[in-house]
Structures are given as C-alpha cells and as structure tokens.
Amino acid sequence: MGMTYGPAGLIVTAANVNSVNVTGATVLSQADDADGGYVATFRHDLAGCGGAESGLYIELKDPFAWKWMSCRFRLLGTASCWSFMNSSAYGAAVGASGTGNMINYSEAAGDRIIRTYLAQDEAQFATHDKVYACDNNVDNFMRYNDGIYRYFTIVRRRNVNGSLAGIHHGRSCNAVGAGAITIVDQIRIW
C-alpha cells in the first residue's frame, strides 16, 4: 500500500469498481476524489439486533491479478455488533458466501490494521478482536466516541480463485440515520 504498508499499488478509481451492494443502508455518494481515488459514503438505516442488519459490499474489478488490498474505513455512529471484511459478516450485502472473496484475517500471514484513530490499535481497544464483534465489552471500539469519526486502514489478502473480491462492512445493534455513516476510501490493490 504505497506509503503505509507493503509495495506501491494501484489506486482504485470508480472505473475499477464492478458493483456496490447494500442492505439496510443507503449509498449517499460515490465518486473519485481530488486525488483520483474512489470514495464511497454509506448511511446505515437498519439497526439489526434480531431484525434486519445493515451492510455494504464494494466489489472490485481485476485490472490485473491482484492478491492484496488495503482501504481506509471512516466510521460514525455506535454499534455493539460489527464486522470488517470478516467471514462472520453482518448485513447481507456481501458476496462470495459472506467472505467478499477475502481470506480470513491473520496477522501471522501479513494482514494488518494500521493508522488507527479511536479504533482497534488504541490502548483501550487493543485487546478486542480487530475485525468482528458482537458484545458490549469495554474494549469494543464501536461502542464509544459517538459523534466523532474513528478511522483505520485495513490490509488484507485476497482469495485468488478466479472470482471477483472486495470490501465489506456490516453492523447490528447499531445507531441508524445521519449519525451512522461509513466512508470507504484510499483503496489500493497490488
């Protein structure tokens, strides 16, 4: 990922996005930013917790045989249950049987959560699972700092099996509406 982790990669633009799928969420905007990279903003509209959940999936094209990807998530609103590119995904928008065709998160294999703000690598939250939660534990970062954008960059391995892959995030037992936003940007593949 260029300047933060791994080799320089292709900056994903709108032309590299195959599809955007949502469930219980609304796409507020999607376009290339001033730096040329694709940015998508979503509002979470359903709260889950036994009912329908909200989720998003950005499926990327294959401009070349990429094996790694990274992106930044900026998050507004609280949630007790959430997933970031995890096979136990919230929200039914995810393709490839809920995996988004990404390999399960493993730091031993090189996956990382980096450049965090009020998120997984902050001391208060570092003991919690980094890509999945469904609890009210004190180390669940999505339960705190409501009204402030938290962010992190995720670096992940792709399941190279001939199918398209992409970015996914879902929430349950969460805030909804104008105060429940996910922005995905700074997407790179290599």
C-alpha positions as CSV (number, residue, x, y, z in Angstrom):
1,M,0.0,0.0,0.0
2,G,2.3,2.7,-1.1
3,M,3.3,4.8,1.8
4,T,1.8,3.0,4.8
5,Y,2.3,-0.8,4.3
6,G,3.5,-3.0,1.5
7,P,4.5,-2.2,-2.0
8,A,3.0,0.6,-4.1
9,G,-0.3,-0.5,-5.5
10,L,-2.9,0.7,-8.0
11,I,-5.1,3.4,-6.6
12,V,-8.6,2.2,-7.2
13,T,-10.9,4.5,-9.1
14,A,-14.6,4.4,-9.9
15,A,-13.6,2.6,-13.2
16,N,-12.1,-0.3,-11.1
17,V,-15.4,-0.8,-9.1
18,N,-17.5,-3.7,-10.5
19,S,-20.5,-3.2,-8.2
20,V,-21.7,-1.7,-5.0
21,N,-24.3,-3.6,-3.0
22,V,-26.1,-2.5,0.2
23,T,-28.6,-4.0,2.5
24,G,-30.3,-1.8,5.1
25,A,-28.0,1.0,4.1
26,T,-28.1,3.9,1.5
27,V,-25.3,4.9,-0.8
28,L,-25.0,8.7,-0.2
29,S,-22.2,9.3,-2.7
30,Q,-19.6,7.5,-4.7
31,A,-17.0,9.2,-7.0
32,D,-13.3,9.7,-7.5
33,D,-11.9,12.4,-5.1
34,A,-9.5,15.2,-6.0
35,D,-6.5,12.7,-5.7
36,G,-8.2,10.4,-8.2
37,G,-9.2,7.6,-5.8
38,Y,-12.6,6.1,-5.4
39,V,-14.6,7.2,-2.3
40,A,-18.0,5.9,-1.2
41,T,-20.2,7.1,1.6
42,F,-22.9,5.0,3.2
43,R,-25.6,5.6,5.8
44,H,-26.7,2.7,8.0
45,D,-30.5,2.6,8.0
46,L,-31.4,-0.6,9.9
47,A,-30.4,-1.4,13.4
48,G,-30.4,-5.3,13.5
49,C,-30.4,-6.8,16.9
50,G,-32.7,-9.6,15.9
51,G,-34.1,-7.7,12.9
52,A,-32.5,-6.8,9.5
53,E,-29.0,-5.5,9.7
54,S,-27.1,-3.0,7.5
55,G,-24.1,-3.8,5.4
56,L,-22.2,-2.8,2.3
57,Y,-20.0,-4.5,-0.2
58,I,-17.8,-2.9,-2.9
59,E,-16.8,-5.5,-5.4
60,L,-13.6,-4.6,-7.3
61,K,-12.7,-5.5,-10.9
62,D,-9.5,-7.3,-11.8
63,P,-7.3,-4.8,-13.8
64,F,-4.5,-7.3,-13.0
65,A,-4.2,-10.4,-10.8
66,W,-4.1,-8.6,-7.5
67,K,-3.5,-10.6,-4.3
68,W,-3.6,-7.8,-1.6
69,M,-5.8,-4.8,-1.0
70,S,-6.0,-2.0,1.5
71,C,-8.5,0.7,2.3
72,R,-9.4,3.2,5.0
73,F,-12.7,3.0,6.9
74,R,-14.0,6.2,8.5
75,L,-16.9,5.4,10.9
76,L,-19.5,7.5,12.6
77,G,-22.1,6.0,15.0
78,T,-22.1,3.3,17.6
79,A,-22.6,-0.5,17.2
80,S,-22.3,-3.4,19.5
81,C,-22.0,-5.9,16.6
82,W,-19.9,-5.2,13.5
83,S,-17.6,-6.9,11.0
84,F,-14.9,-5.6,8.7
85,M,-14.1,-8.0,5.8
86,N,-14.7,-11.0,8.1
87,S,-16.4,-14.3,7.1
88,S,-18.8,-13.8,10.0
89,A,-20.2,-10.7,8.3
90,Y,-23.2,-8.5,9.3
91,G,-25.5,-7.3,6.6
92,A,-26.5,-9.5,3.7
93,A,-24.8,-7.3,1.0
94,V,-21.6,-9.4,0.9
95,G,-20.8,-11.7,-2.0
96,A,-18.8,-14.9,-2.1
97,S,-20.8,-16.6,0.7
98,G,-20.1,-13.7,3.1
99,T,-16.4,-13.6,2.6
100,G,-16.2,-11.0,-0.1
101,N,-13.6,-13.5,-1.5
102,M,-11.0,-12.3,1.0
103,I,-9.0,-14.7,3.1
104,N,-9.7,-14.7,6.9
105,Y,-7.8,-12.1,8.8
106,S,-4.4,-13.3,10.1
107,E,-1.7,-11.0,11.2
108,A,0.7,-14.0,11.1
109,A,0.1,-14.1,7.3
110,G,0.5,-10.3,6.9
111,D,-3.0,-8.9,7.4
112,R,-2.9,-5.7,9.4
113,I,-5.0,-2.9,10.9
114,I,-2.9,0.3,10.8
115,R,-3.1,4.0,11.1
116,T,-6.0,3.9,13.6
117,Y,-7.7,6.8,15.4
118,L,-10.1,5.9,18.2
119,A,-10.1,2.3,16.8
120,Q,-8.5,-1.1,17.2
121,D,-4.9,-0.2,18.0
122,E,-5.7,2.4,20.6
123,A,-4.7,1.0,24.1
124,Q,-8.3,0.9,25.3
125,F,-9.4,-1.3,22.4
126,A,-6.2,-3.3,21.5
127,T,-7.4,-6.5,23.4
128,H,-10.5,-6.9,21.3
129,D,-10.9,-8.9,18.0
130,K,-9.9,-6.4,15.2
131,V,-12.4,-7.5,12.5
132,Y,-15.5,-8.8,14.4
133,A,-17.6,-8.1,17.5
134,C,-21.0,-8.7,19.0
135,D,-20.7,-7.6,22.6
136,N,-20.9,-4.7,25.0
137,N,-17.3,-5.2,26.2
138,V,-15.3,-2.1,27.3
139,D,-12.7,-2.9,24.6
140,N,-15.3,-2.8,21.7
141,F,-14.2,0.4,20.0
142,M,-17.5,0.9,18.1
143,R,-19.4,1.5,21.4
144,Y,-17.5,4.7,22.2
145,N,-16.8,8.1,20.8
146,D,-20.2,8.6,19.2
147,G,-20.3,11.7,17.1
148,I,-16.6,11.5,16.2
149,Y,-15.2,9.9,13.1
150,R,-13.0,6.9,14.0
151,Y,-10.8,5.5,11.3
152,F,-8.3,2.8,10.4
153,T,-6.7,1.3,7.4
154,I,-7.1,-2.4,6.8
155,V,-4.6,-4.5,4.8
156,R,-6.0,-7.9,3.6
157,R,-5.2,-10.9,1.4
158,R,-7.4,-11.9,-1.4
159,N,-8.6,-15.5,-2.1
160,V,-7.2,-15.8,-5.7
161,N,-9.7,-18.3,-7.1
162,G,-11.0,-16.6,-10.3
163,S,-13.9,-14.8,-8.6
164,L,-14.0,-11.0,-8.0
165,A,-13.4,-9.8,-4.5
166,G,-13.9,-6.7,-2.4
167,I,-14.5,-4.6,0.7
168,H,-17.3,-5.3,3.1
169,H,-18.6,-4.0,6.4
170,G,-21.8,-4.6,8.4
171,R,-23.4,-3.5,11.6
172,S,-26.0,-4.8,14.0
173,C,-27.3,-3.4,17.3
174,N,-26.2,-0.1,16.0
175,A,-27.2,3.6,15.6
176,V,-29.0,4.5,12.4
177,G,-29.6,7.5,10.2
178,A,-27.5,10.7,9.8
179,G,-25.3,9.7,12.7
180,A,-24.4,6.3,11.4
181,I,-22.0,6.7,8.4
182,T,-19.3,4.6,6.8
183,I,-16.9,6.2,4.4
184,V,-14.5,3.9,2.4
185,D,-11.6,5.5,0.7
186,Q,-7.8,5.2,-0.1
187,I,-8.4,1.8,-1.7
188,R,-5.3,0.2,-3.2
189,I,-4.7,-3.2,-4.8
190,W,-1.4,-5.0,-5.6
